[in-house]
Amino acid sequence: MNFIWEDLEPTIKKLKVEVPAETVTDRIQKALAQVRRNAKFKGFRPGKAPLAMIKRMYGAQIEQEVTQELINESVPKALDEVEYELAAAPNLEESDYKDGEPYRFTLSLEIKPQFDISGYDGIELSRDFVNVTDEMIDERLEQFRQAYATTKNVEEDRPLKEGDLALIDYQAFVDGEPLEGGTNPNYQLEVGSGVFNEDFESELVGLSKDENKEITVTFDEKHYNPKLAGKEVRFEVKVIDIKEKILPDLNDEFAKDLGGEFENLDDLKKQVEEDLTKVEERRVEEALQNMLKEKLSDLVELDIPESMVQRELESMVANMKFNLERSGLNLETAGMSEEKLREEYHPTALKQVKTSLILERITREKELSVTEEELQNRTLRIAQESGQPPEKILELYNQNHVLASLRRSMLEEKTLNNLLENAIIQDTDSPLRTGENGKGEKLEKGPEA
């Protein structure tokens, strides 16, 4: 095979291939002979049908299969010669086959950027302390109280006040026209929570049961619902009922009622502190990794293949749809659109693909790998966390081609950990840590200049 490469863009290449006529003819003849041996034709013993008849009946199909095989074989050979790596499946642009002549075809290929990178070991990072405050514990305890609150109808004749639950009917209008999906009977909201709209909720204060009111609010330009974003909306509102939220007292009895092994309020506070500490530790570690990724990204400029960005966007949008479906929603009912999501997510997808390419390069330079034992241990852990047998998880992953994705994820994780071990990490208001000390003991002083 003869290969001619042509640069179209930094990550887009054109590949012209010529396969010698004798190679193509030999392949086709072998394929015809194979069909002749296996096919059954009326009036002929197996393998005795005339070759001309086989070619007349199956020639076009065989030519298509053979040329496709030659295309599939040519790509890895051509890539090996120039050490390119595909970013997406190649596209066939031209194909010219004539019996007895060389087979010529042209492909367009998007490749991963080729680049050198240095300076990734010894990156300076700063790390926050894990700090769980009394205020954070109190806030979590208050969340428990809110979660276990009860409600009762307000019997006395009084207007709505902040903290009440208002049961309302409303209809929304934009430019004098009813807003599609803007009618909501028996809608309950907590006045002053800001969940619906702060200005709207503040206008409810002082209204009594069965009272009507027109409320006009202007929604923020960045509001998640495109039907409301930046719009002045007039609401016709009627208060149907007023309910009062009853919060439980924060005491030993409340702690016991939560179940578990809580004997008193102190036990609950201790568990809350432990849970918050774990959350803070994960937050600090994620922040450290994100800082590392930002600094890695600053080390090199790359031309990012758009196909890789689009695949990342597909994944991000799919995750959003999945999360919405779990809540009984979809993009439309949540006031979102796939087009807007893609626009919003594009910078993040671009950044994530660049980081992935950089880590992939560093992984190769450091010759890191994930062993079969490590992969098996990870699937075992996933099985334990999901309550499924390990064999079932492994079968599921193999069927859905997820195992390769898991291996890539683990390899990226291993590379990040390796870089963190070699980073110079400074804890807030503490001396520099470096090398192994970056994960362990505190140095008496920072490194000398």
C-alpha positions as CSV (number, residue, x, y, z in Angstrom):
1,M,0.0,0.0,0.0
2,N,1.1,3.5,-0.8
3,F,0.2,6.4,1.5
4,I,0.1,10.1,0.8
5,W,-0.7,12.4,3.8
6,E,-2.0,16.0,3.4
7,D,-2.5,18.5,6.2
8,L,-5.8,20.3,6.2
9,E,-5.8,21.6,9.8
10,P,-3.6,20.9,12.8
11,T,-5.8,17.9,13.8
12,I,-7.4,17.2,10.4
13,K,-5.5,15.1,7.8
14,K,-6.3,13.8,4.4
15,L,-5.0,10.3,3.6
16,K,-4.7,9.0,0.0
17,V,-4.2,5.3,-0.4
18,E,-3.3,3.2,-3.4
19,V,-3.5,-0.6,-3.1
20,P,-1.7,-2.6,-5.9
21,A,-4.0,-4.2,-8.5
22,E,-2.6,-7.7,-7.8
23,T,-3.4,-7.4,-4.1
24,V,-7.0,-6.5,-4.8
25,T,-7.4,-9.1,-7.5
26,D,-5.9,-11.8,-5.2
27,R,-8.3,-10.9,-2.4
28,I,-11.3,-10.9,-4.7
29,Q,-10.4,-14.3,-6.2
30,K,-9.9,-15.8,-2.8
31,A,-13.3,-14.5,-1.7
32,L,-15.0,-15.9,-4.8
33,A,-13.4,-19.2,-4.2
34,Q,-14.6,-19.2,-0.7
35,V,-18.2,-18.6,-1.8
36,R,-17.9,-21.2,-4.4
37,R,-16.8,-23.8,-1.9
38,N,-19.6,-23.1,0.6
39,A,-22.6,-21.9,-1.5
40,K,-25.2,-24.4,-2.8
41,F,-26.5,-24.0,-6.3
42,K,-29.2,-26.0,-7.9
43,G,-27.8,-28.4,-10.5
44,F,-24.2,-28.2,-9.2
45,R,-22.3,-30.2,-6.6
46,P,-20.8,-28.1,-3.8
47,G,-17.7,-26.3,-5.1
48,K,-18.4,-27.1,-8.8
49,A,-20.5,-24.1,-9.8
50,P,-18.9,-22.0,-12.6
51,L,-16.8,-19.1,-11.2
52,A,-18.4,-16.8,-13.8
53,M,-21.8,-17.5,-12.3
54,I,-20.5,-16.9,-8.7
55,K,-19.0,-13.6,-9.8
56,R,-22.2,-12.5,-11.6
57,M,-24.3,-13.3,-8.5
58,Y,-22.0,-12.2,-5.7
59,G,-19.3,-10.1,-7.4
60,A,-20.6,-6.7,-6.4
61,Q,-21.1,-7.7,-2.7
62,I,-17.6,-9.3,-2.6
63,E,-16.0,-6.2,-4.1
64,Q,-17.6,-4.1,-1.5
65,E,-16.5,-6.4,1.4
66,V,-12.9,-6.6,0.1
67,T,-12.5,-2.9,-0.5
68,Q,-13.9,-2.3,3.0
69,E,-11.4,-4.7,4.5
70,L,-8.6,-3.0,2.6
71,I,-9.7,0.4,4.0
72,N,-9.8,-1.0,7.6
73,E,-6.4,-2.5,7.2
74,S,-4.9,0.6,5.7
75,V,-5.6,3.0,8.5
76,P,-3.6,1.4,11.3
77,K,-0.7,0.8,8.9
78,A,-0.7,4.4,7.7
79,L,-1.0,5.7,11.3
80,D,2.0,3.6,12.4
81,E,4.2,5.2,9.8
82,V,3.6,8.7,11.1
83,E,2.8,7.9,14.7
84,Y,-0.6,9.6,14.6
85,E,-3.5,8.6,16.9
86,L,-7.1,8.8,15.8
87,A,-9.4,11.1,17.7
88,A,-12.5,9.8,15.8
89,A,-13.4,7.2,13.2
90,P,-12.1,8.1,9.7
91,N,-14.5,9.3,6.9
92,L,-14.3,7.8,3.4
93,E,-14.4,10.7,1.0
94,E,-13.5,9.1,-2.3
95,S,-13.4,5.5,-3.5
96,D,-12.4,4.4,-7.0
97,Y,-12.3,0.7,-7.8
98,K,-12.0,-0.8,-11.3
99,D,-11.4,-4.4,-12.1
100,G,-7.8,-5.1,-12.7
101,E,-6.6,-1.7,-11.6
102,P,-5.1,-0.4,-8.4
103,Y,-7.7,0.5,-5.8
104,R,-7.5,4.2,-4.8
105,F,-9.4,5.8,-2.0
106,T,-9.2,9.0,0.1
107,L,-10.0,9.3,3.8
108,S,-10.3,12.3,6.1
109,L,-9.1,11.7,9.6
110,E,-9.2,13.7,12.8
111,I,-6.2,12.9,15.0
112,K,-5.1,13.7,18.5
113,P,-2.7,16.6,18.8
114,Q,1.0,15.8,18.9
115,F,2.9,17.7,21.6
116,D,5.7,17.6,24.1
117,I,5.1,18.6,27.7
118,S,7.5,19.1,30.6
119,G,7.4,20.7,34.1
120,Y,4.6,18.4,35.4
121,D,6.6,17.1,38.3
122,G,7.1,19.4,41.2
123,I,4.1,21.7,40.5
124,E,3.4,24.0,43.4
125,L,-0.1,23.7,44.9
126,S,-1.9,25.0,47.9
127,R,-4.3,23.0,50.0
128,D,-7.0,24.1,52.4
129,F,-7.2,22.7,55.9
130,V,-10.1,20.4,56.6
131,N,-12.1,22.7,58.9
132,V,-15.5,21.7,60.3
133,T,-16.9,24.6,62.4
134,D,-19.7,24.6,65.0
135,E,-21.7,26.7,62.5
136,M,-21.5,23.9,59.9
137,I,-22.7,21.4,62.5
138,D,-25.6,23.6,63.5
139,E,-26.6,24.2,59.9
140,R,-26.7,20.4,59.3
141,L,-28.7,19.8,62.5
142,E,-31.1,22.5,61.3
143,Q,-31.5,20.7,58.0
144,F,-32.5,17.6,60.0
145,R,-35.1,19.7,61.8
146,Q,-36.5,21.0,58.5
147,A,-36.6,17.5,57.0
148,Y,-38.7,16.2,59.9
149,A,-40.9,19.2,60.3
150,T,-44.7,18.8,60.3
151,T,-47.3,21.2,59.1
152,K,-50.7,22.3,60.4
153,N,-53.4,24.5,58.9
154,V,-53.5,28.0,60.3
155,E,-56.9,28.2,62.1
156,E,-56.8,31.8,63.1
157,D,-57.6,34.6,60.7
158,R,-54.2,36.0,60.0
159,P,-52.2,36.8,56.8
160,L,-49.2,35.1,55.4
161,K,-45.9,35.7,57.1
162,E,-42.3,34.6,56.3
163,G,-41.8,30.9,57.0
164,D,-45.4,30.0,56.3
165,L,-46.3,27.4,53.6
166,A,-48.6,29.0,51.1
167,L,-50.9,26.9,48.9
168,I,-51.7,29.1,45.9
169,D,-53.1,29.0,42.4
170,Y,-51.3,31.1,39.8
171,Q,-51.2,31.9,36.1
172,A,-48.2,33.6,34.5
173,F,-48.4,36.1,31.6
174,V,-45.6,37.5,29.4
175,D,-46.4,40.5,27.2
176,G,-50.0,40.1,28.1
177,E,-50.2,36.5,26.8
178,P,-50.5,33.4,29.0
179,L,-47.2,31.7,29.4
180,E,-47.1,28.1,28.1
181,G,-46.9,25.8,31.1
182,G,-47.4,28.9,33.4
183,T,-50.6,27.7,35.1
184,N,-50.1,25.9,38.4
185,P,-53.1,25.1,40.7
186,N,-52.6,24.1,44.3
187,Y,-48.9,25.0,44.2
188,Q,-47.2,25.0,47.7
189,L,-44.2,27.1,48.5
190,E,-42.4,28.3,51.6
191,V,-42.6,32.0,51.8
192,G,-39.1,33.5,52.2
193,S,-37.2,30.4,51.1
194,G,-36.3,31.9,47.8
195,V,-36.9,28.6,46.0
196,F,-39.5,30.0,43.7
197,N,-38.5,33.7,43.4
198,E,-37.5,36.1,46.3
199,D,-39.5,39.0,44.9
200,F,-42.5,36.9,44.2
201,E,-42.5,35.4,47.7
202,S,-42.0,38.7,49.4
203,E,-45.2,40.0,47.7
204,L,-47.2,37.1,49.2
205,V,-46.4,38.4,52.8
206,G,-49.6,40.0,54.2
207,L,-52.0,38.2,52.0
208,S,-54.9,36.3,53.6
209,K,-56.7,33.1,52.6
210,D,-58.9,33.5,49.5
211,E,-57.2,36.8,48.6
212,N,-56.1,37.6,45.1
213,K,-53.2,39.6,43.9
214,E,-51.3,40.5,40.7
215,I,-47.5,40.2,41.2
216,T,-45.0,41.3,38.6
217,V,-41.4,40.2,38.8
218,T,-38.4,40.3,36.4
219,F,-36.4,37.1,36.1
220,D,-32.6,37.1,35.9
221,E,-31.1,36.8,32.4
222,K,-29.3,33.6,33.5
223,H,-32.5,31.9,34.9
224,Y,-32.4,28.2,34.2
225,N,-35.8,28.3,32.5
226,P,-35.4,30.0,29.0
227,K,-39.1,30.9,29.0
228,L,-38.5,33.1,32.0
229,A,-34.9,34.3,31.6
230,G,-34.7,38.0,31.4
231,K,-38.5,38.3,31.1
232,E,-40.9,40.5,33.0
233,V,-43.7,38.1,34.2
234,R,-47.1,39.1,35.6
235,F,-48.7,36.5,37.9
236,E,-52.3,36.3,38.8
237,V,-52.3,34.7,42.3
238,K,-54.9,33.4,44.7
239,V,-54.1,32.2,48.2
240,I,-55.9,28.9,48.7
241,D,-54.6,28.0,52.2
242,I,-52.0,28.9,54.8
243,K,-50.0,26.3,56.7
244,E,-47.6,26.6,59.5
245,K,-44.4,24.6,59.7
246,I,-43.8,23.0,63.1
247,L,-40.1,22.2,63.8
248,P,-39.2,19.5,66.3
249,D,-37.1,20.5,69.3
250,L,-33.4,19.7,69.0
251,N,-32.9,17.4,72.0
252,D,-32.1,13.8,73.0
253,E,-35.6,12.6,72.1
254,F,-35.2,14.0,68.5
255,A,-31.8,12.2,68.2
256,K,-33.3,8.9,69.3
257,D,-36.2,9.2,66.9
258,L,-33.8,9.4,64.0
259,G,-32.9,5.8,64.6
260,G,-29.4,4.4,64.3
261,E,-27.3,4.2,67.4
262,F,-28.0,7.7,68.7
263,E,-28.6,7.6,72.5
264,N,-28.6,11.4,72.8
265,L,-28.1,14.7,71.0
266,D,-24.3,14.5,71.6
267,D,-24.1,11.2,69.7
268,L,-26.0,12.8,66.8
269,K,-23.6,15.9,66.8
270,K,-20.6,13.5,66.8
271,Q,-21.9,11.6,63.8
272,V,-22.7,14.9,62.0
273,E,-19.2,16.1,62.6
274,E,-17.7,12.9,61.3
275,D,-19.8,13.0,58.2
276,L,-19.0,16.7,57.6
277,T,-15.3,15.9,58.0
278,K,-15.5,13.3,55.3
279,V,-17.3,15.7,53.0
280,E,-14.7,18.4,53.7
281,E,-11.8,15.9,53.1
282,R,-13.3,15.0,49.7
283,R,-13.8,18.7,48.9
284,V,-10.2,19.6,49.7
285,E,-8.9,16.6,47.7
286,E,-11.1,17.5,44.7
287,A,-10.0,21.2,44.9
288,L,-6.4,20.1,45.0
289,Q,-6.9,17.9,41.9
290,N,-8.7,20.6,40.1
291,M,-5.8,23.1,40.9
292,L,-3.4,20.5,39.6
293,K,-5.4,20.1,36.4
294,E,-5.5,23.9,35.9
295,K,-1.7,24.1,36.2
296,L,-1.2,21.2,33.9
297,S,-3.4,22.9,31.3
298,D,-1.3,26.0,31.6
299,L,1.8,24.1,30.6
300,V,0.9,23.6,27.0
301,E,-1.3,25.0,24.3
302,L,-3.3,22.4,22.3
303,D,-5.5,22.2,19.2
304,I,-8.4,20.2,20.6
305,P,-10.2,17.8,18.1
306,E,-13.8,18.9,17.9
307,S,-15.0,15.3,17.7
308,M,-13.6,14.7,21.2
309,V,-15.3,17.8,22.5
310,Q,-18.6,16.7,21.0
311,R,-18.3,13.2,22.6
312,E,-17.7,14.8,25.9
313,L,-20.7,17.1,25.4
314,E,-22.8,14.0,24.5
315,S,-21.8,12.4,27.8
316,M,-22.5,15.6,29.9
317,V,-26.0,16.1,28.3
318,A,-26.8,12.4,28.8
319,N,-25.9,12.7,32.5
320,M,-28.1,15.7,32.9
321,K,-31.0,13.9,31.2
322,F,-30.4,10.8,33.4
323,N,-30.4,12.9,36.6
324,L,-33.6,14.7,35.5
325,E,-35.4,11.4,34.7
326,R,-34.5,10.1,38.2
327,S,-36.5,13.1,39.5
328,G,-39.4,12.5,37.2
329,L,-38.5,15.4,34.8
330,N,-37.1,15.9,31.4
331,L,-35.3,18.8,29.6
332,E,-38.6,20.4,28.5
333,T,-40.4,20.2,31.9
334,A,-37.3,21.6,33.5
335,G,-37.3,24.5,31.2
336,M,-34.0,23.5,29.5
337,S,-33.0,22.8,25.9
338,E,-30.3,20.5,24.6
339,E,-28.9,23.4,22.4
340,K,-28.6,25.7,25.4
341,L,-27.0,22.9,27.5
342,R,-24.4,22.3,24.8
343,E,-23.6,26.0,24.6
344,E,-23.3,26.2,28.4
345,Y,-21.2,23.0,28.7
346,H,-18.9,23.6,25.8
347,P,-16.1,25.5,27.7
348,T,-16.1,22.8,30.4
349,A,-16.0,20.0,27.8
350,L,-13.1,21.7,26.0
351,K,-11.2,22.0,29.3
352,Q,-11.9,18.4,30.3
353,V,-10.7,17.0,26.9
354,K,-7.5,19.0,27.1
355,T,-6.8,17.8,30.6
356,S,-7.5,14.2,29.5
357,L,-5.1,14.5,26.6
358,I,-2.4,15.9,28.8
359,L,-2.8,13.2,31.4
360,E,-2.8,10.6,28.7
361,R,0.6,11.9,27.4
362,I,2.1,12.0,30.9
363,T,0.8,8.5,31.6
364,R,2.8,7.2,28.6
365,E,5.9,9.2,29.5
366,K,5.8,7.8,33.1
367,E,4.9,4.3,31.7
368,L,2.1,3.9,34.2
369,S,-0.5,1.1,33.8
370,V,-3.5,-0.5,35.5
371,T,-2.9,-4.2,36.3
372,E,-5.5,-6.9,36.0
373,E,-5.4,-7.3,39.8
374,E,-6.1,-3.6,40.3
375,L,-9.0,-3.7,37.8
376,Q,-10.4,-6.8,39.6
377,N,-10.1,-5.2,43.0
378,R,-12.0,-2.1,41.7
379,T,-14.8,-4.1,40.3
380,L,-15.0,-6.0,43.6
381,R,-15.3,-2.7,45.4
382,I,-18.0,-1.6,43.0
383,A,-19.9,-4.9,43.6
384,Q,-19.7,-4.5,47.3
385,E,-21.0,-0.9,47.2
386,S,-23.9,-1.9,44.9
387,G,-24.7,-5.1,46.7
388,Q,-24.3,-7.1,43.4
389,P,-22.2,-10.3,42.9
390,P,-18.7,-9.4,41.4
391,E,-19.4,-11.8,38.5
392,K,-22.6,-10.0,37.7
393,I,-20.8,-6.6,37.7
394,L,-18.0,-8.0,35.5
395,E,-20.5,-9.5,33.1
396,L,-22.4,-6.2,32.9
397,Y,-19.3,-4.2,32.3
398,N,-18.1,-6.5,29.6
399,Q,-21.5,-6.5,27.8
400,N,-21.6,-2.7,27.8
401,H,-17.9,-2.2,27.0
402,V,-17.6,-0.3,30.3
403,L,-14.5,-2.2,31.5
404,A,-12.2,-0.3,29.1
405,S,-13.7,3.0,30.3
406,L,-13.2,2.0,33.9
407,R,-9.6,1.1,33.1
408,R,-9.0,4.5,31.5
409,S,-10.6,6.2,34.5
410,M,-8.4,4.3,36.9
411,L,-5.3,5.1,34.9
412,E,-6.1,8.8,34.9
413,E,-6.6,8.5,38.7
414,K,-3.2,6.8,39.1
415,T,-1.5,9.5,37.0
416,L,-3.1,12.3,39.1
417,N,-2.0,10.6,42.3
418,N,1.6,10.2,41.0
419,L,1.7,13.9,40.1
420,L,0.3,14.8,43.6
421,E,3.0,12.7,45.2
422,N,5.6,14.6,43.3
423,A,4.0,18.0,43.8
424,I,5.1,20.7,46.2
425,I,2.0,21.2,48.4
426,Q,1.6,24.1,50.8
427,D,-1.2,23.8,53.3
428,T,-2.8,27.1,54.2
429,D,-0.7,28.9,56.8
430,S,1.8,26.0,57.0
431,P,5.3,25.4,55.6
432,L,5.8,23.8,52.2
433,R,5.5,20.1,51.8
434,T,7.3,18.3,49.0
435,G,7.7,14.8,47.6
436,E,6.6,12.1,50.1
437,N,6.1,14.8,52.7
438,G,3.4,16.2,50.4
439,K,1.3,13.4,51.6
440,G,2.7,13.0,55.1
441,E,4.8,14.8,57.7
442,K,5.1,18.6,57.9
443,L,8.4,20.1,57.2
444,E,10.0,22.4,59.7
445,K,10.6,25.1,57.1
446,G,10.1,25.6,53.4
447,P,12.8,24.7,50.9
448,E,15.7,27.0,50.7
449,A,16.1,29.3,47.8
